[in-house]
């Protein structure tokens, strides 16, 4: 994979989220989140990003049962209710892999980043990995995702 990989200290991130159980439910979770965030003007802020947090590993959990959170970054305090929640990603050290990939390349990209982690002597911290999206792949001329993968490390 052609990726830029670096170790980065990251500040705390505040997120609004909708829970998704199974990969088949992540798109509807994002739809729910966008329908909630749009009238509040949360998507208009230039620093707002979409984020997927992975609470289970695909190595030990089947894709239809893996727990994920469809999230948006919050730049200001906001009240949530119903199936919208708030979570924080605590500050810390992360392996960050920056990719420009097709939807079909996500698994291979994650695998390559975990291989890089092992080959370079890093150990995953007991926190959830996540992705931050920098574009809407549907608007990309080649339907590519510009995405950063974050693996928390010790």
Biotite code that builds the C-alpha atoms (Angstrom):
import biotite.structure as struc

atoms = struc.array([
    struc.Atom([0.000, 0.000, 0.000], chain_id="A", res_id=1, res_name="UNK", atom_name="CA", element="C"),
    struc.Atom([1.179, 3.478, -0.775], chain_id="A", res_id=2, res_name="UNK", atom_name="CA", element="C"),
    struc.Atom([0.727, 5.225, 2.557], chain_id="A", res_id=3, res_name="UNK", atom_name="CA", element="C"),
    struc.Atom([2.355, 7.904, 4.632], chain_id="A", res_id=4, res_name="UNK", atom_name="CA", element="C"),
    struc.Atom([2.899, 6.413, 8.102], chain_id="A", res_id=5, res_name="UNK", atom_name="CA", element="C"),
    struc.Atom([3.980, 8.395, 11.152], chain_id="A", res_id=6, res_name="UNK", atom_name="CA", element="C"),
    struc.Atom([3.795, 8.421, 14.933], chain_id="A", res_id=7, res_name="UNK", atom_name="CA", element="C"),
    struc.Atom([1.700, 11.325, 16.161], chain_id="A", res_id=8, res_name="UNK", atom_name="CA", element="C"),
    struc.Atom([0.681, 12.709, 19.547], chain_id="A", res_id=9, res_name="UNK", atom_name="CA", element="C"),
    struc.Atom([-2.944, 13.671, 19.304], chain_id="A", res_id=10, res_name="UNK", atom_name="CA", element="C"),
    struc.Atom([-5.126, 15.942, 21.420], chain_id="A", res_id=11, res_name="UNK", atom_name="CA", element="C"),
    struc.Atom([-8.409, 14.752, 22.901], chain_id="A", res_id=12, res_name="UNK", atom_name="CA", element="C"),
    struc.Atom([-11.224, 14.457, 20.353], chain_id="A", res_id=13, res_name="UNK", atom_name="CA", element="C"),
    struc.Atom([-14.867, 15.025, 21.247], chain_id="A", res_id=14, res_name="UNK", atom_name="CA", element="C"),
    struc.Atom([-17.343, 13.121, 19.095], chain_id="A", res_id=15, res_name="UNK", atom_name="CA", element="C"),
    struc.Atom([-21.076, 12.696, 18.595], chain_id="A", res_id=16, res_name="UNK", atom_name="CA", element="C"),
    struc.Atom([-21.921, 9.158, 17.527], chain_id="A", res_id=17, res_name="UNK", atom_name="CA", element="C"),
    struc.Atom([-24.489, 6.589, 16.482], chain_id="A", res_id=18, res_name="UNK", atom_name="CA", element="C"),
    struc.Atom([-23.804, 2.929, 17.291], chain_id="A", res_id=19, res_name="UNK", atom_name="CA", element="C"),
    struc.Atom([-23.588, 0.398, 14.486], chain_id="A", res_id=20, res_name="UNK", atom_name="CA", element="C"),
    struc.Atom([-23.537, -3.361, 14.973], chain_id="A", res_id=21, res_name="UNK", atom_name="CA", element="C"),
    struc.Atom([-22.284, -4.998, 11.804], chain_id="A", res_id=22, res_name="UNK", atom_name="CA", element="C"),
    struc.Atom([-20.734, -3.464, 8.713], chain_id="A", res_id=23, res_name="UNK", atom_name="CA", element="C"),
    struc.Atom([-24.133, -3.639, 7.027], chain_id="A", res_id=24, res_name="UNK", atom_name="CA", element="C"),
    struc.Atom([-25.423, -0.990, 9.473], chain_id="A", res_id=25, res_name="UNK", atom_name="CA", element="C"),
    struc.Atom([-22.642, 1.622, 9.303], chain_id="A", res_id=26, res_name="UNK", atom_name="CA", element="C"),
    struc.Atom([-24.164, 3.547, 6.355], chain_id="A", res_id=27, res_name="UNK", atom_name="CA", element="C"),
    struc.Atom([-27.603, 3.834, 8.052], chain_id="A", res_id=28, res_name="UNK", atom_name="CA", element="C"),
    struc.Atom([-25.820, 4.938, 11.260], chain_id="A", res_id=29, res_name="UNK", atom_name="CA", element="C"),
    struc.Atom([-24.089, 7.730, 9.339], chain_id="A", res_id=30, res_name="UNK", atom_name="CA", element="C"),
    struc.Atom([-27.407, 8.676, 7.703], chain_id="A", res_id=31, res_name="UNK", atom_name="CA", element="C"),
    struc.Atom([-28.964, 9.046, 11.172], chain_id="A", res_id=32, res_name="UNK", atom_name="CA", element="C"),
    struc.Atom([-25.999, 11.110, 12.381], chain_id="A", res_id=33, res_name="UNK", atom_name="CA", element="C"),
    struc.Atom([-26.092, 13.442, 9.356], chain_id="A", res_id=34, res_name="UNK", atom_name="CA", element="C"),
    struc.Atom([-29.873, 13.937, 9.684], chain_id="A", res_id=35, res_name="UNK", atom_name="CA", element="C"),
    struc.Atom([-29.322, 14.975, 13.324], chain_id="A", res_id=36, res_name="UNK", atom_name="CA", element="C"),
    struc.Atom([-26.228, 17.155, 12.699], chain_id="A", res_id=37, res_name="UNK", atom_name="CA", element="C"),
    struc.Atom([-27.407, 19.042, 9.598], chain_id="A", res_id=38, res_name="UNK", atom_name="CA", element="C"),
    struc.Atom([-30.130, 21.218, 11.174], chain_id="A", res_id=39, res_name="UNK", atom_name="CA", element="C"),
    struc.Atom([-27.711, 22.067, 14.022], chain_id="A", res_id=40, res_name="UNK", atom_name="CA", element="C"),
    struc.Atom([-25.185, 23.373, 11.491], chain_id="A", res_id=41, res_name="UNK", atom_name="CA", element="C"),
    struc.Atom([-22.504, 20.980, 12.764], chain_id="A", res_id=42, res_name="UNK", atom_name="CA", element="C"),
    struc.Atom([-21.436, 19.857, 9.285], chain_id="A", res_id=43, res_name="UNK", atom_name="CA", element="C"),
    struc.Atom([-20.736, 23.415, 8.088], chain_id="A", res_id=44, res_name="UNK", atom_name="CA", element="C"),
    struc.Atom([-17.660, 23.887, 10.287], chain_id="A", res_id=45, res_name="UNK", atom_name="CA", element="C"),
    struc.Atom([-14.520, 23.416, 8.144], chain_id="A", res_id=46, res_name="UNK", atom_name="CA", element="C"),
    struc.Atom([-12.788, 21.337, 10.854], chain_id="A", res_id=47, res_name="UNK", atom_name="CA", element="C"),
    struc.Atom([-15.670, 18.865, 11.234], chain_id="A", res_id=48, res_name="UNK", atom_name="CA", element="C"),
    struc.Atom([-14.724, 15.344, 10.143], chain_id="A", res_id=49, res_name="UNK", atom_name="CA", element="C"),
    struc.Atom([-16.502, 12.013, 9.938], chain_id="A", res_id=50, res_name="UNK", atom_name="CA", element="C"),
    struc.Atom([-14.902, 9.314, 12.086], chain_id="A", res_id=51, res_name="UNK", atom_name="CA", element="C"),
    struc.Atom([-15.471, 5.562, 12.448], chain_id="A", res_id=52, res_name="UNK", atom_name="CA", element="C"),
    struc.Atom([-14.388, 4.039, 15.766], chain_id="A", res_id=53, res_name="UNK", atom_name="CA", element="C"),
    struc.Atom([-13.909, 0.260, 15.866], chain_id="A", res_id=54, res_name="UNK", atom_name="CA", element="C"),
    struc.Atom([-14.807, -1.361, 19.199], chain_id="A", res_id=55, res_name="UNK", atom_name="CA", element="C"),
    struc.Atom([-14.141, -4.935, 18.010], chain_id="A", res_id=56, res_name="UNK", atom_name="CA", element="C"),
    struc.Atom([-11.455, -6.540, 15.894], chain_id="A", res_id=57, res_name="UNK", atom_name="CA", element="C"),
    struc.Atom([-12.382, -8.156, 12.589], chain_id="A", res_id=58, res_name="UNK", atom_name="CA", element="C"),
    struc.Atom([-9.842, -10.842, 13.538], chain_id="A", res_id=59, res_name="UNK", atom_name="CA", element="C"),
    struc.Atom([-12.077, -12.060, 16.403], chain_id="A", res_id=60, res_name="UNK", atom_name="CA", element="C"),
    struc.Atom([-15.567, -10.773, 15.508], chain_id="A", res_id=61, res_name="UNK", atom_name="CA", element="C"),
    struc.Atom([-17.539, -11.534, 12.364], chain_id="A", res_id=62, res_name="UNK", atom_name="CA", element="C"),
    struc.Atom([-18.251, -8.521, 10.133], chain_id="A", res_id=63, res_name="UNK", atom_name="CA", element="C"),
    struc.Atom([-22.007, -8.718, 10.763], chain_id="A", res_id=64, res_name="UNK", atom_name="CA", element="C"),
    struc.Atom([-21.446, -8.485, 14.551], chain_id="A", res_id=65, res_name="UNK", atom_name="CA", element="C"),
    struc.Atom([-18.535, -6.038, 14.842], chain_id="A", res_id=66, res_name="UNK", atom_name="CA", element="C"),
    struc.Atom([-19.361, -2.975, 16.958], chain_id="A", res_id=67, res_name="UNK", atom_name="CA", element="C"),
    struc.Atom([-18.548, 0.426, 15.445], chain_id="A", res_id=68, res_name="UNK", atom_name="CA", element="C"),
    struc.Atom([-19.463, 4.027, 16.110], chain_id="A", res_id=69, res_name="UNK", atom_name="CA", element="C"),
    struc.Atom([-20.309, 6.378, 13.248], chain_id="A", res_id=70, res_name="UNK", atom_name="CA", element="C"),
    struc.Atom([-19.096, 9.757, 14.521], chain_id="A", res_id=71, res_name="UNK", atom_name="CA", element="C"),
    struc.Atom([-18.542, 13.404, 13.742], chain_id="A", res_id=72, res_name="UNK", atom_name="CA", element="C"),
    struc.Atom([-16.010, 15.595, 15.479], chain_id="A", res_id=73, res_name="UNK", atom_name="CA", element="C"),
    struc.Atom([-17.435, 18.306, 17.691], chain_id="A", res_id=74, res_name="UNK", atom_name="CA", element="C"),
    struc.Atom([-15.896, 21.764, 17.785], chain_id="A", res_id=75, res_name="UNK", atom_name="CA", element="C"),
    struc.Atom([-18.297, 23.091, 20.424], chain_id="A", res_id=76, res_name="UNK", atom_name="CA", element="C"),
    struc.Atom([-20.467, 21.627, 23.204], chain_id="A", res_id=77, res_name="UNK", atom_name="CA", element="C"),
    struc.Atom([-23.725, 20.172, 21.932], chain_id="A", res_id=78, res_name="UNK", atom_name="CA", element="C"),
    struc.Atom([-26.696, 18.482, 23.574], chain_id="A", res_id=79, res_name="UNK", atom_name="CA", element="C"),
    struc.Atom([-27.445, 14.945, 22.410], chain_id="A", res_id=80, res_name="UNK", atom_name="CA", element="C"),
    struc.Atom([-30.447, 12.696, 22.934], chain_id="A", res_id=81, res_name="UNK", atom_name="CA", element="C"),
    struc.Atom([-32.076, 9.528, 21.676], chain_id="A", res_id=82, res_name="UNK", atom_name="CA", element="C"),
    struc.Atom([-29.730, 7.327, 19.680], chain_id="A", res_id=83, res_name="UNK", atom_name="CA", element="C"),
    struc.Atom([-27.105, 10.106, 19.398], chain_id="A", res_id=84, res_name="UNK", atom_name="CA", element="C"),
    struc.Atom([-24.413, 9.875, 22.063], chain_id="A", res_id=85, res_name="UNK", atom_name="CA", element="C"),
    struc.Atom([-21.138, 11.607, 22.917], chain_id="A", res_id=86, res_name="UNK", atom_name="CA", element="C"),
    struc.Atom([-17.752, 9.966, 23.391], chain_id="A", res_id=87, res_name="UNK", atom_name="CA", element="C"),
    struc.Atom([-14.174, 11.154, 23.703], chain_id="A", res_id=88, res_name="UNK", atom_name="CA", element="C"),
    struc.Atom([-10.988, 9.765, 22.248], chain_id="A", res_id=89, res_name="UNK", atom_name="CA", element="C"),
    struc.Atom([-8.400, 10.551, 24.882], chain_id="A", res_id=90, res_name="UNK", atom_name="CA", element="C"),
    struc.Atom([-5.177, 12.274, 23.921], chain_id="A", res_id=91, res_name="UNK", atom_name="CA", element="C"),
    struc.Atom([-2.257, 9.995, 23.302], chain_id="A", res_id=92, res_name="UNK", atom_name="CA", element="C"),
    struc.Atom([0.249, 8.466, 20.913], chain_id="A", res_id=93, res_name="UNK", atom_name="CA", element="C"),
    struc.Atom([-0.980, 6.930, 17.665], chain_id="A", res_id=94, res_name="UNK", atom_name="CA", element="C"),
    struc.Atom([0.370, 5.287, 14.557], chain_id="A", res_id=95, res_name="UNK", atom_name="CA", element="C"),
    struc.Atom([-1.271, 7.266, 11.775], chain_id="A", res_id=96, res_name="UNK", atom_name="CA", element="C"),
    struc.Atom([-1.499, 5.864, 8.266], chain_id="A", res_id=97, res_name="UNK", atom_name="CA", element="C"),
    struc.Atom([-2.683, 8.297, 5.595], chain_id="A", res_id=98, res_name="UNK", atom_name="CA", element="C"),
    struc.Atom([-4.246, 6.615, 2.563], chain_id="A", res_id=99, res_name="UNK", atom_name="CA", element="C"),
    struc.Atom([-5.985, 7.487, -0.701], chain_id="A", res_id=100, res_name="UNK", atom_name="CA", element="C"),
    struc.Atom([-7.863, 4.249, -1.409], chain_id="A", res_id=101, res_name="UNK", atom_name="CA", element="C"),
    struc.Atom([-10.933, 2.660, -2.932], chain_id="A", res_id=102, res_name="UNK", atom_name="CA", element="C"),
    struc.Atom([-13.636, 1.257, -0.654], chain_id="A", res_id=103, res_name="UNK", atom_name="CA", element="C"),
    struc.Atom([-12.437, -2.256, -1.528], chain_id="A", res_id=104, res_name="UNK", atom_name="CA", element="C"),
    struc.Atom([-8.963, -1.508, -0.111], chain_id="A", res_id=105, res_name="UNK", atom_name="CA", element="C"),
    struc.Atom([-9.880, -0.717, 3.518], chain_id="A", res_id=106, res_name="UNK", atom_name="CA", element="C"),
    struc.Atom([-9.173, -4.192, 4.920], chain_id="A", res_id=107, res_name="UNK", atom_name="CA", element="C"),
    struc.Atom([-5.847, -4.515, 3.089], chain_id="A", res_id=108, res_name="UNK", atom_name="CA", element="C"),
    struc.Atom([-4.837, -1.034, 4.312], chain_id="A", res_id=109, res_name="UNK", atom_name="CA", element="C"),
    struc.Atom([-5.640, -1.847, 7.944], chain_id="A", res_id=110, res_name="UNK", atom_name="CA", element="C"),
    struc.Atom([-3.715, -5.124, 7.675], chain_id="A", res_id=111, res_name="UNK", atom_name="CA", element="C"),
    struc.Atom([-0.677, -3.352, 6.227], chain_id="A", res_id=112, res_name="UNK", atom_name="CA", element="C"),
    struc.Atom([-0.722, -0.783, 9.048], chain_id="A", res_id=113, res_name="UNK", atom_name="CA", element="C"),
    struc.Atom([-0.851, -3.494, 11.731], chain_id="A", res_id=114, res_name="UNK", atom_name="CA", element="C"),
    struc.Atom([2.055, -5.292, 10.003], chain_id="A", res_id=115, res_name="UNK", atom_name="CA", element="C"),
    struc.Atom([4.015, -2.002, 10.025], chain_id="A", res_id=116, res_name="UNK", atom_name="CA", element="C"),
    struc.Atom([3.238, -1.626, 13.746], chain_id="A", res_id=117, res_name="UNK", atom_name="CA", element="C"),
    struc.Atom([4.623, -5.105, 14.537], chain_id="A", res_id=118, res_name="UNK", atom_name="CA", element="C"),
    struc.Atom([7.676, -4.721, 12.285], chain_id="A", res_id=119, res_name="UNK", atom_name="CA", element="C"),
    struc.Atom([8.570, -1.412, 13.957], chain_id="A", res_id=120, res_name="UNK", atom_name="CA", element="C"),
    struc.Atom([8.246, -2.679, 17.525], chain_id="A", res_id=121, res_name="UNK", atom_name="CA", element="C"),
    struc.Atom([5.081, -0.862, 18.587], chain_id="A", res_id=122, res_name="UNK", atom_name="CA", element="C"),
    struc.Atom([2.422, -2.385, 20.798], chain_id="A", res_id=123, res_name="UNK", atom_name="CA", element="C"),
    struc.Atom([-1.264, -1.486, 20.496], chain_id="A", res_id=124, res_name="UNK", atom_name="CA", element="C"),
    struc.Atom([-2.668, 0.289, 23.536], chain_id="A", res_id=125, res_name="UNK", atom_name="CA", element="C"),
    struc.Atom([-5.922, -0.972, 25.054], chain_id="A", res_id=126, res_name="UNK", atom_name="CA", element="C"),
    struc.Atom([-7.982, 1.637, 23.224], chain_id="A", res_id=127, res_name="UNK", atom_name="CA", element="C"),
    struc.Atom([-10.029, 1.580, 20.040], chain_id="A", res_id=128, res_name="UNK", atom_name="CA", element="C"),
    struc.Atom([-8.561, 2.265, 16.590], chain_id="A", res_id=129, res_name="UNK", atom_name="CA", element="C"),
    struc.Atom([-10.426, 4.664, 14.325], chain_id="A", res_id=130, res_name="UNK", atom_name="CA", element="C"),
    struc.Atom([-10.555, 6.299, 10.896], chain_id="A", res_id=131, res_name="UNK", atom_name="CA", element="C"),
    struc.Atom([-10.880, 9.997, 10.080], chain_id="A", res_id=132, res_name="UNK", atom_name="CA", element="C"),
    struc.Atom([-12.267, 10.812, 6.628], chain_id="A", res_id=133, res_name="UNK", atom_name="CA", element="C"),
    struc.Atom([-11.106, 13.904, 4.749], chain_id="A", res_id=134, res_name="UNK", atom_name="CA", element="C"),
    struc.Atom([-13.482, 13.755, 1.790], chain_id="A", res_id=135, res_name="UNK", atom_name="CA", element="C"),
    struc.Atom([-16.707, 12.334, 0.450], chain_id="A", res_id=136, res_name="UNK", atom_name="CA", element="C"),
    struc.Atom([-15.473, 9.545, -1.796], chain_id="A", res_id=137, res_name="UNK", atom_name="CA", element="C"),
    struc.Atom([-18.553, 9.939, -4.010], chain_id="A", res_id=138, res_name="UNK", atom_name="CA", element="C"),
    struc.Atom([-17.272, 13.401, -5.026], chain_id="A", res_id=139, res_name="UNK", atom_name="CA", element="C"),
    struc.Atom([-13.736, 12.148, -5.795], chain_id="A", res_id=140, res_name="UNK", atom_name="CA", element="C"),
    struc.Atom([-13.084, 11.725, -9.553], chain_id="A", res_id=141, res_name="UNK", atom_name="CA", element="C"),
    struc.Atom([-11.828, 8.156, -8.958], chain_id="A", res_id=142, res_name="UNK", atom_name="CA", element="C"),
    struc.Atom([-14.283, 7.420, -6.088], chain_id="A", res_id=143, res_name="UNK", atom_name="CA", element="C"),
    struc.Atom([-11.323, 7.279, -3.663], chain_id="A", res_id=144, res_name="UNK", atom_name="CA", element="C"),
    struc.Atom([-11.372, 7.850, 0.072], chain_id="A", res_id=145, res_name="UNK", atom_name="CA", element="C"),
    struc.Atom([-8.840, 10.192, 1.620], chain_id="A", res_id=146, res_name="UNK", atom_name="CA", element="C"),
    struc.Atom([-8.572, 8.675, 5.077], chain_id="A", res_id=147, res_name="UNK", atom_name="CA", element="C"),
    struc.Atom([-6.270, 8.517, 8.086], chain_id="A", res_id=148, res_name="UNK", atom_name="CA", element="C"),
    struc.Atom([-6.160, 5.335, 10.176], chain_id="A", res_id=149, res_name="UNK", atom_name="CA", element="C"),
    struc.Atom([-5.258, 5.713, 13.850], chain_id="A", res_id=150, res_name="UNK", atom_name="CA", element="C"),
    struc.Atom([-3.905, 2.871, 15.994], chain_id="A", res_id=151, res_name="UNK", atom_name="CA", element="C"),
    struc.Atom([-3.332, 3.835, 19.640], chain_id="A", res_id=152, res_name="UNK", atom_name="CA", element="C"),
    struc.Atom([0.072, 2.654, 20.852], chain_id="A", res_id=153, res_name="UNK", atom_name="CA", element="C"),
    struc.Atom([1.925, 2.461, 24.148], chain_id="A", res_id=154, res_name="UNK", atom_name="CA", element="C"),
])
